[in-house]
Amino acid sequence: MTPNMIPRAYRDVSVARVDRPDDLRRLFLGREAYRRTRFLVVRDDEGGTSLLRVEKESDEPLFSPIKTVEVLARPEECAYVLAPEADTAVPSTLARIALSRAPGVRAVVVEGLYGHVSFIVNPDPLRLAVQEVVPPEPPKLLDQVRRLLEVAEDLPPIVPVADTVTFEKLALQAPAECYLLPCSGSGVTVADVPTAYLDRRPELRSWVMLGCARSREIHEWFYGERAATVEICPRLRARDPRVPTLTKCCLLEDRIEYADRLVVVPWGATLAQVRTALEHLARGWEPSWQPV
């Protein structure tokens, strides 16, 4: 069966209650259903949930008899999850809830915000690696992706996975008596070691800079020399080329770069730029997913 099977709209989904889940085809064949109903979530008195796809004799009148019934999932392979904070119109939200609240279950029905009910069958979302440095926590780019996916009704199911490294860990590559960071606004410090910030143009000291190509350029502009540097640019970190990856680079001031399964946005990217990146990655992945 198709992975990530999700209805086009939750108003295509109706909920019915029965005593027992026996012979659901016989029970619903010939029964009238609302013109928009294409799927039935069937709750039974034994606590189980079944999922049916139905076809009516006509979609024209307000109600029409059901002429075919397909059982998509029986109680033993279906979970019903209450998630009142979740917008069930968003594919990524359905996938996230399925993986976190009902792992391993083939069909997951979610009752969410406004009491709306929808489902996902065979959840298999795109796992998107988001490469960042922390702090801040959460990392800005990862937070932007999460916020966009909370409202992206037109994107396939995507689950962002943090691929981060801390400044503390980077500093371990070059122990020093003082570290220079690119920006005081980041709030980054290195425990028990004096920290200076390049954007404050401090007096030149013998330091190790936790920075990138742009930081090196600025340092040379300020002081006439390059600094010993530990590279922090996320795009230069090793990655699995098989995994779709989103990252950022401050050398990209107003453009987005695309490579095989890799998208790089500017440091400080807008939500619109991050949305464009997600659309590109979704098109490149394009699983056998389509709202049904």
C-alpha positions as MATLAB code, in Angstrom:
seq = 'MTPNMIPRAYRDVSVARVDRPDDLRRLFLGREAYRRTRFLVVRDDEGGTSLLRVEKESDEPLFSPIKTVEVLARPEECAYVLAPEADTAVPSTLARIALSRAPGVRAVVVEGLYGHVSFIVNPDPLRLAVQEVVPPEPPKLLDQVRRLLEVAEDLPPIVPVADTVTFEKLALQAPAECYLLPCSGSGVTVADVPTAYLDRRPELRSWVMLGCARSREIHEWFYGERAATVEICPRLRARDPRVPTLTKCCLLEDRIEYADRLVVVPWGATLAQVRTALEHLARGWEPSWQPV';
ca = [
       0.000    0.000    0.000;
       1.115    3.543   -0.714;
       3.278    5.101    2.030;
       2.066    8.250    3.759;
      -1.558    7.774    2.741;
      -3.400   10.873    3.949;
      -6.841   12.242    2.990;
      -7.009   15.427    0.942;
      -9.069   17.069    3.673;
     -10.289   15.983    7.089;
     -13.859   16.829    6.051;
     -13.670   13.733    3.832;
     -13.410   11.683    7.040;
     -16.465   10.689    9.077;
     -16.560    8.856   12.401;
     -18.993    6.027   13.113;
     -19.589    3.841   16.151;
     -20.476    0.146   16.166;
     -20.932   -2.558   18.783;
     -18.300   -4.876   17.358;
     -15.890   -4.718   14.397;
     -17.355   -7.819   12.726;
     -18.053   -7.794    8.971;
     -17.769   -4.049    8.458;
     -18.400   -4.364    4.734;
     -21.790   -5.913    5.273;
     -22.601   -3.416    8.011;
     -21.988   -0.313    5.891;
     -22.930   -1.432    2.386;
     -26.163    0.317    1.439;
     -26.047    2.700    4.404;
     -26.420    6.353    3.552;
     -23.364    8.572    3.861;
     -22.859   12.312    3.538;
     -21.803   13.515    0.086;
     -18.297   14.504    1.258;
     -17.603   11.267    3.123;
     -14.868    9.158    1.522;
     -13.390    7.541    4.613;
     -14.925    6.128    7.781;
     -13.153    5.918   11.114;
     -15.081    3.193   12.927;
     -14.875    3.087   16.729;
     -16.211   -0.053   18.400;
     -17.405   -0.729   21.921;
     -14.400   -3.003   22.513;
     -12.099    0.037   22.252;
     -10.821   -0.683   18.781;
     -10.594    1.499   15.690;
     -10.980    0.473   12.054;
     -10.423    2.557    8.944;
     -12.573    2.191    5.815;
     -12.592    3.767    2.374;
     -16.076    4.003    0.904;
     -17.563    4.861   -2.452;
     -21.145    6.089   -2.747;
     -23.620    5.683   -5.572;
     -23.399    9.445   -6.164;
     -21.692   12.514   -4.740;
     -24.439   14.817   -5.977;
     -27.246   14.497   -3.388;
     -26.663   15.423    0.242;
     -26.693   11.730    1.220;
     -26.262    8.641   -0.941;
     -26.026    4.878   -0.305;
     -22.562    3.354    0.051;
     -21.858    0.941   -2.821;
     -18.306   -0.231   -2.018;
     -16.354   -0.632    1.214;
     -12.586   -1.174    1.416;
     -11.058   -2.017    4.779;
      -7.816   -0.049    5.027;
      -6.970   -1.058    8.589;
      -8.503   -3.321   11.227;
      -8.315   -2.721   15.006;
      -5.142   -4.775   15.435;
      -3.262   -2.515   13.003;
      -4.833    0.843   13.842;
      -4.307    3.336   16.682;
      -6.503    6.246   17.742;
      -4.529    9.166   19.199;
      -5.933   12.184   21.006;
      -3.750   15.230   20.282;
      -5.864   18.348   20.932;
      -2.972   20.665   20.023;
      -2.440   19.153   16.554;
      -3.707   20.532   13.251;
      -4.775   17.344   11.485;
      -4.800   19.098    8.091;
      -0.970   19.164    8.118;
       0.762   16.012    6.782;
       3.970   16.547    8.775;
       1.960   16.835   11.975;
       0.190   13.537   11.293;
       3.513   11.840   10.564;
       5.186   13.276   13.664;
       2.364   12.106   15.913;
       2.298    8.670   14.300;
       6.024    8.154   14.875;
       6.067    9.544   18.404;
       2.733    8.366   19.797;
       2.108    5.126   17.906;
       5.453    3.836   16.596;
       5.238    0.767   14.434;
       1.476    1.028   13.914;
       0.409    0.842   10.273;
      -2.586    3.201   10.475;
      -2.834    6.080   12.935;
      -6.009    8.121   13.377;
      -5.530   11.499   15.061;
      -8.220   13.546   16.768;
      -6.736   17.000   17.008;
      -7.417   20.707   17.087;
     -11.099   21.679   16.912;
     -11.978   17.995   17.314;
     -11.081   17.353   13.662;
     -10.166   13.774   12.796;
      -7.751   12.600   10.099;
      -5.296    9.733    9.591;
      -2.060    8.517    8.059;
      -1.508    4.990    6.758;
       1.985    3.522    6.389;
       3.764    6.588    7.809;
       7.180    6.981    6.190;
       8.040   10.703    6.212;
      11.102   12.335    4.751;
      13.739   12.556    7.477;
      15.421   15.908    6.913;
      18.765   16.550    8.582;
      19.129   20.172    9.700;
      22.795   21.010   10.308;
      23.351   23.791   12.834;
      25.584   25.066   15.622;
      24.296   25.718   19.135;
      23.608   27.846   21.074;
      21.074   29.316   20.575;
      18.797   26.529   21.686;
      16.743   25.612   19.811;
      18.897   26.428   16.787;
      17.210   29.104   14.689;
      17.144   27.212   11.382;
      15.749   24.079   13.008;
      13.125   26.155   14.802;
      12.127   27.839   11.534;
      11.703   24.454    9.857;
       9.557   23.160   12.707;
       7.339   26.251   12.686;
       6.841   26.083    8.925;
       5.990   22.393    9.004;
       3.336   23.036   11.646;
       1.245   24.893    9.034;
       2.417   23.411    5.699;
      -0.729   21.713    4.411;
       0.702   21.345    0.884;
       4.061   19.713    1.674;
       4.554   15.955    2.047;
       5.229   14.551    5.512;
       8.634   15.781    6.685;
      10.272   15.172   10.063;
      13.306   17.397   10.787;
      16.197   15.754   12.599;
      18.699   17.952   14.420;
      22.341   17.481   13.364;
      24.057   19.940   15.669;
      27.404   20.644   17.257;
      28.048   22.932   20.216;
      30.605   25.723   20.443;
      31.956   23.989   23.541;
      32.710   20.876   21.489;
      34.244   22.906   18.682;
      36.512   24.683   21.160;
      37.944   21.334   22.251;
      39.620   21.105   18.848;
      41.971   23.952   19.801;
      42.399   24.611   23.552;
      43.177   28.290   24.123;
      43.474   30.942   26.802;
      40.880   33.091   24.997;
      38.252   32.482   22.324;
      36.931   34.971   19.811;
      33.314   34.510   18.695;
      31.777   36.211   15.652;
      28.841   37.904   17.351;
      27.969   39.022   20.859;
      24.277   38.641   20.050;
      24.668   34.872   20.029;
      25.314   34.818   23.768;
      27.932   32.113   23.255;
      30.558   31.576   25.926;
      33.093   28.831   26.485;
      33.126   27.576   30.050;
      35.935   28.877   32.256;
      37.720   30.581   29.339;
      37.652   34.337   28.550;
      35.532   35.116   25.486;
      35.653   38.111   23.142;
      33.337   39.028   20.267;
      34.460   40.099   16.824;
      31.502   42.444   16.252;
      32.697   44.533   19.234;
      36.118   44.946   17.602;
      38.060   44.189   20.779;
      41.733   44.915   21.226;
      43.828   42.277   19.469;
      44.837   39.377   21.694;
      46.309   35.945   21.286;
      43.065   34.063   20.772;
      41.547   31.236   18.815;
      38.539   32.255   16.776;
      35.520   29.995   16.532;
      34.444   31.307   13.163;
      34.147   30.863    9.418;
      35.360   32.335    6.120;
      33.463   35.583    6.637;
      34.780   35.886   10.198;
      38.320   35.442    8.914;
      37.759   38.196    6.341;
      36.441   40.563    8.999;
      39.291   39.721   11.375;
      41.824   40.483    8.659;
      40.023   43.759    7.872;
      40.092   44.806   11.529;
      43.573   43.629   12.494;
      45.507   43.111    9.252;
      46.080   39.436    9.925;
      44.262   36.111    9.970;
      43.437   34.427   13.243;
      43.921   30.816   14.218;
      40.426   29.477   13.589;
      38.221   26.523   14.361;
      35.733   26.241   11.507;
      32.077   26.531   12.565;
      30.285   26.720    9.180;
      27.590   24.008    9.192;
      27.770   23.477    5.432;
      31.392   22.299    5.719;
      30.612   19.577    8.230;
      30.605   15.975    7.084;
      27.186   14.653    6.113;
      25.642   11.499    4.756;
      25.106   12.238    1.034;
      22.130    9.856    1.038;
      20.251   11.985    3.559;
      18.401   15.153    2.480;
      20.065   18.006    4.360;
      19.308   21.654    5.029;
      21.984   23.963    6.376;
      23.174   27.577    6.194;
      26.186   29.705    5.336;
      26.864   33.409    5.936;
      28.596   33.746    2.546;
      25.169   33.400    0.931;
      23.819   36.845    1.647;
      20.649   36.764   -0.477;
      20.536   33.505   -2.391;
      19.992   29.793   -1.882;
      22.344   27.097   -3.159;
      21.141   23.696   -4.314;
      23.120   20.486   -4.689;
      22.237   16.803   -4.653;
      20.025   16.359   -1.575;
      21.583   19.463   -0.018;
      20.135   22.956    0.251;
      22.078   25.840    1.800;
      20.261   29.006    2.869;
      21.808   32.278    4.056;
      22.767   32.662    7.688;
      19.777   34.576    9.024;
      17.471   33.214    6.305;
      13.888   34.442    6.216;
      10.973   32.083    6.684;
      10.195   32.536    2.996;
      13.692   31.358    2.055;
      13.446   28.349    4.360;
      10.036   27.530    2.872;
      11.566   27.641   -0.632;
      14.293   25.261    0.528;
      11.742   22.819    1.931;
       9.755   22.888   -1.313;
      12.912   22.089   -3.291;
      13.851   19.197   -1.008;
      10.294   17.848   -1.134;
      10.302   17.896   -4.947;
      13.625   16.065   -5.062;
      12.435   13.382   -2.666;
       8.828   13.173   -3.880;
       7.880    9.827   -2.365;
       4.895    7.914   -3.633;
       2.820   10.350   -1.625;
      -0.278   12.092   -2.724;
      -3.339   13.053   -0.724;
      -6.125   10.590   -1.536;
];
